[in-house]
Amino acid sequence: MPASKSNYKMLLQESLMGVKTGLGHAMWFVKHTMGVIETAVTKPFQTFTNNIKQPKSTKNHQATIKGKAASSSSSEESASNLQVIGVGFGRTGTYSLKLALDRLGYPTLHTQHLYELPEILDMWVDRVFKPAIDRQELYMGDPDWNLITSYGYRAAVDLPSALYYEQLNELYPDAKFILTTRENSEVWFESFETMATSVAQFTSLGGGFLRHVNQLDTYLRWLSAQVNKDKELLSSRKPLPNLNRERAINTYQEHNRRVKEIIPADRLLEYKIEHGWEPLCKFLNIHETHCPKEDFPKTNSATSVKAQAASCSIIVISGCLLIFYILFGKLLPWIIPSCRKTRLGCPLICRSSRLLNNKKSF
């Protein structure tokens, strides 16, 4: 009985952690999309009426973004190298590894936060994902690793970067590689399929409306095709079909075999999250006195992923409704006069207009 209670408690904790993470992702998507849409809607009216001028701060912000992009491109030669590279497939504990590497002093890029870095995400979409879809082939493209290191990252884990182990081995001959794995291939597949299905359901909601969600859908489409070794998935209709178990497991196993074949043994750590801090610290030459004593981070379980997708979907739907309400409120004053002139006014719209006017005057 106590064991059962413990399992329920762990399940609840993982679900709450997933909901919290999902809400964070969704609020970011909605916030940034609302900003883009509001600008797109208000700017034409501001230009037309000449009553409100575009704030200088907006122009300055845009210039700052362009300047940062230019700075990132120009700093390629001075960018530091990646020192640690996680080459394990997604759903092998890569996010826990990311948190551990952060703790050990290696700022680490994980795909779960890729959407927060528009320049890096655009790079992957423009140089890898979209060209593969356009060509309708399992194209690997040419990622810009200098762009990633220019943001201060010294480590990268998870897919898609894990698929480039041969290129990264040549590019960073002094880097150390960590191959995370699960108990067995079947366990990995069940977890990976849960993630892929959950994300596919989420991206189906707003793929054509929210730019960042659309980019996530493009990545998932590319990744599914690579894992399934099936270029037909690059043009499949939404939602994406389930992965083929046999093909996916073969890809996973072949990837792990090739990594161990290509990467020199003295620069490769075969690692399971259950192993904890000790082998990781030893591999990275961190003295035991500086090796953390707290529990090793364990997060992003299958249950957590399901909760993330569910909470994220709810917020995105609510956000879309809110965006519609905001757009409706901004367009309403322009719609009403034309409706009255053509005598096609809708009683509901007129009533809503009076309510808005009363609210403003109050």
C-alpha positions in Angstrom: 0.0 0.0 0.0 2.7 2.5 0.8 4.4 1.8 -2.5 1.1 2.5 -4.2 0.8 5.8 -2.5 4.4 6.6 -3.4 3.6 5.9 -7.1 0.5 8.1 -7.0 2.5 10.9 -5.4 5.3 10.6 -8.1 2.6 10.6 -10.8 1.0 13.7 -9.4 4.4 15.5 -9.1 5.3 14.6 -12.7 1.9 15.7 -13.9 2.1 19.1 -12.1 5.6 19.6 -13.4 4.4 18.9 -16.9 1.4 21.3 -16.6 3.7 24.0 -15.3 6.2 23.5 -18.1 3.4 23.3 -20.7 1.8 26.5 -19.4 5.2 28.3 -19.7 5.6 27.1 -23.3 2.0 28.1 -24.3 2.2 31.5 -22.7 5.4 32.2 -24.6 3.7 31.2 -27.9 0.6 33.2 -27.3 2.4 36.3 -26.0 4.7 36.5 -29.0 2.0 35.7 -31.5 -0.3 38.4 -30.0 2.4 40.9 -30.3 3.0 40.2 -34.0 -0.8 40.1 -34.8 -1.5 43.3 -32.9 1.2 45.1 -34.7 0.0 43.8 -38.1 -3.6 44.9 -37.4 -3.0 48.3 -35.8 -0.2 49.6 -38.0 -2.4 50.0 -41.2 -5.0 51.9 -39.2 -2.4 54.1 -37.6 -0.9 55.0 -41.0 -4.4 55.6 -42.4 -5.6 58.0 -39.7 -2.2 59.6 -38.9 -3.4 60.0 -35.4 -0.9 57.8 -33.8 2.8 57.6 -34.9 4.8 54.4 -34.5 6.7 54.6 -31.2 10.5 55.1 -31.6 11.0 52.3 -29.0 9.5 49.8 -31.5 12.0 50.9 -34.2 14.8 50.8 -31.7 13.8 47.3 -30.6 13.7 46.1 -34.2 17.1 47.7 -34.9 18.5 45.9 -31.8 17.3 42.6 -33.0 18.9 43.2 -36.4 22.1 44.3 -34.8 22.2 41.2 -32.6 21.8 39.0 -35.7 24.6 40.8 -37.4 26.7 40.6 -34.3 26.1 36.8 -34.1 27.1 36.3 -37.7 30.2 38.5 -37.4 31.4 36.7 -34.3 31.7 33.3 -35.9 35.5 33.3 -35.8 35.7 34.2 -32.1 32.9 31.9 -31.0 34.1 29.2 -28.5 33.8 25.5 -29.4 31.2 23.0 -28.1 32.9 21.1 -25.3 30.3 18.5 -24.5 27.8 17.0 -27.0 25.0 14.7 -26.1 24.5 12.2 -28.9 21.7 10.2 -27.3 18.2 10.1 -29.0 15.4 12.2 -27.5 13.6 10.4 -24.6 16.8 8.9 -23.2 17.1 11.5 -20.4 18.5 14.3 -22.5 16.7 17.0 -20.5 17.9 15.7 -17.2 21.4 15.6 -18.7 21.0 19.3 -19.9 20.1 20.3 -16.3 23.1 18.4 -14.9 25.5 19.9 -17.4 24.2 23.4 -16.6 24.9 22.6 -13.0 28.4 21.5 -13.8 29.2 24.8 -15.6 28.4 23.9 -19.2 25.6 26.1 -20.6 23.6 23.6 -22.6 21.2 24.0 -25.5 18.3 21.5 -25.5 15.6 21.4 -28.1 12.8 21.9 -25.6 13.9 25.6 -25.4 14.7 26.1 -29.0 11.6 28.2 -29.7 12.9 30.8 -27.2 15.9 31.4 -29.6 14.3 32.6 -32.8 17.5 33.1 -34.6 18.7 29.6 -33.9 15.3 28.0 -34.7 15.2 29.9 -37.9 18.6 28.6 -38.8 17.4 25.0 -38.3 14.2 25.6 -40.3 15.9 27.5 -43.2 19.0 25.3 -43.5 17.7 21.9 -42.6 14.0 21.2 -42.1 12.4 23.2 -44.8 14.9 22.3 -47.6 14.3 18.6 -46.7 10.5 19.1 -47.1 11.0 21.1 -50.3 13.2 18.4 -51.8 11.1 15.6 -50.4 14.2 13.7 -49.3 15.9 12.8 -46.0 18.2 15.9 -46.3 20.5 16.7 -43.3 21.4 20.2 -44.5 24.3 22.3 -43.1 23.6 23.6 -39.5 25.5 26.7 -38.4 27.2 25.5 -35.2 29.0 28.8 -34.8 25.7 30.5 -34.4 24.8 28.2 -31.5 28.2 28.8 -29.7 27.9 32.6 -30.3 25.0 32.5 -27.8 27.3 31.2 -25.1 26.4 27.5 -25.3 29.2 25.1 -24.5 27.2 22.0 -24.8 24.3 20.7 -26.9 22.1 17.7 -26.3 19.0 16.0 -27.8 17.8 15.8 -31.4 18.4 17.2 -33.9 22.1 17.9 -33.0 22.6 14.3 -31.8 22.2 13.1 -35.4 25.3 15.1 -36.5 27.8 13.2 -34.4 30.2 12.5 -37.3 30.3 16.1 -38.4 30.7 17.4 -34.8 33.4 14.8 -34.1 35.5 16.3 -37.0 34.6 19.9 -36.2 35.4 19.7 -32.5 38.2 17.1 -32.1 38.6 17.9 -28.4 34.9 17.7 -27.5 33.5 14.9 -25.3 30.4 12.9 -26.3 27.7 11.5 -24.1 25.5 8.7 -25.4 22.4 8.4 -23.2 20.3 5.3 -23.5 17.2 3.6 -22.0 16.8 0.2 -20.4 16.0 -1.3 -23.8 14.8 -0.3 -27.2 11.1 -1.0 -26.5 11.1 1.3 -23.5 12.7 4.0 -25.6 10.2 3.6 -28.4 7.1 3.8 -26.1 8.5 7.0 -24.6 9.5 8.5 -27.9 6.1 7.7 -29.5 4.3 9.3 -26.6 6.3 12.5 -27.1 5.8 12.5 -30.9 2.0 11.9 -30.6 1.6 14.6 -27.9 3.5 17.2 -29.9 1.7 16.3 -33.1 -1.7 16.8 -31.5 -0.5 20.2 -30.2 0.9 21.4 -33.5 -2.3 20.4 -35.3 -4.2 23.0 -33.3 -2.2 26.1 -34.4 0.3 25.1 -37.1 -1.1 27.4 -39.7 -1.8 30.3 -37.4 1.0 30.5 -34.9 4.4 30.9 -36.5 6.5 29.2 -33.8 4.0 26.3 -33.6 4.3 26.0 -37.4 8.1 25.8 -37.1 7.7 23.1 -34.4 5.5 21.2 -36.8 8.1 21.5 -39.5 10.8 20.1 -37.1 8.6 17.2 -36.0 7.8 16.3 -39.6 11.5 16.3 -40.5 12.4 14.3 -37.3 9.7 11.7 -37.8 10.9 11.2 -41.4 14.5 10.7 -40.2 13.5 8.3 -37.4 11.1 6.3 -39.6 13.5 6.5 -42.6 10.4 7.4 -44.6 10.4 10.5 -46.8 6.7 10.2 -47.3 6.2 11.7 -43.9 7.6 15.0 -45.2 4.4 15.6 -47.1 1.9 13.7 -44.9 -1.3 15.5 -43.9 -1.8 16.6 -40.3 -1.8 15.0 -37.8 1.3 13.0 -38.7 0.8 9.2 -38.7 2.2 7.1 -35.9 5.8 5.9 -36.1 6.6 2.5 -37.4 7.8 0.6 -34.4 10.2 -1.7 -36.3 11.8 1.1 -38.4 12.1 3.5 -35.5 13.8 0.9 -33.2 16.2 0.0 -36.0 17.1 3.6 -36.5 17.7 4.0 -32.7 19.8 0.9 -32.5 21.8 1.7 -35.6 22.4 5.3 -34.4 23.8 4.0 -31.1 26.0 1.4 -32.8 27.4 4.0 -35.2 28.2 6.5 -32.4 30.2 3.9 -30.6 32.0 3.0 -33.9 32.8 6.6 -34.9 33.6 8.4 -31.6 36.9 7.4 -30.0 36.3 5.5 -26.7 38.3 7.9 -24.6 35.9 10.7 -25.6 32.7 8.8 -25.3 30.6 8.1 -22.2 27.8 5.6 -22.5 25.4 6.8 -19.8 22.1 6.2 -18.2 20.5 8.9 -16.0 20.2 6.3 -13.2 24.0 6.3 -13.0 23.9 9.8 -11.3 26.7 12.3 -10.8 29.8 10.2 -10.3 30.5 8.8 -13.8 29.5 12.2 -15.3 31.9 14.1 -13.1 34.7 11.6 -13.7 34.3 11.8 -17.5 34.3 15.6 -17.5 37.4 15.6 -15.2 35.5 17.3 -12.3 37.1 16.5 -9.0 34.9 14.6 -6.6 35.1 17.6 -4.1 33.3 19.7 -6.7 30.9 17.0 -7.8 27.3 17.9 -6.7 26.0 16.0 -3.6 22.3 16.7 -4.3 20.0 14.4 -6.1 20.6 14.1 -9.8 17.9 16.0 -11.8 15.2 13.7 -13.2 12.5 15.3 -15.2 10.5 15.3 -18.5 9.0 11.8 -18.0 6.3 10.5 -20.4 3.6 11.5 -18.0 5.1 15.0 -17.8 5.2 15.2 -21.6 1.5 14.3 -21.8 0.6 16.9 -19.2 2.8 19.5 -21.1 1.0 18.9 -24.4 -2.5 19.0 -22.8 -1.9 22.2 -20.8 -0.1 23.8 -23.7 -3.0 23.0 -26.1 -5.6 24.4 -23.7 -3.7 27.7 -23.3 -3.1 28.0 -27.0 -6.8 27.6 -27.8 -7.7 30.1 -25.1 -5.0 32.4 -26.5 -6.4 32.2 -30.0 -9.9 33.1 -28.6 -8.3 36.0 -26.8 -6.5 37.2 -29.9 -9.8 37.0 -31.8 -11.5 39.1 -29.1 -8.7 41.8 -29.2 -8.9 41.9 -33.0 -12.7 42.2 -32.9 -12.4 45.0 -30.4 -9.9 46.9 -32.6 -11.8 46.4 -35.9 -15.3 47.0 -34.4 -15.2 50.8 -34.6 -14.3 50.6 -38.3 -16.9 48.0 -39.1 -19.9 49.8 -37.5 -20.0 52.9 -39.6 -19.9 50.9 -42.9 -22.5 48.6 -41.5 -24.8 51.5 -40.8 -24.3 53.1 -44.2 -25.2 49.9 -46.0 -28.0 49.2 -43.5 -26.5 45.8 -42.9 -25.7 46.3 -39.3 -25.8 43.3 -36.9 -27.7 44.0 -33.7 -25.1 42.0 -31.7 -22.3 44.1 -33.1 -24.1 47.4 -32.5 -24.9 46.3 -28.9 -21.2 45.3 -28.4 -20.1 48.7 -29.8 -22.3 50.6 -27.4 -20.9 48.5 -24.5 -17.3 49.3 -25.6 -18.2 53.0 -25.9 -19.8 53.1 -22.5 -16.7 51.4 -21.0 -14.4 53.9 -22.6 -16.5 56.9 -21.4 -16.7 55.4 -17.9 
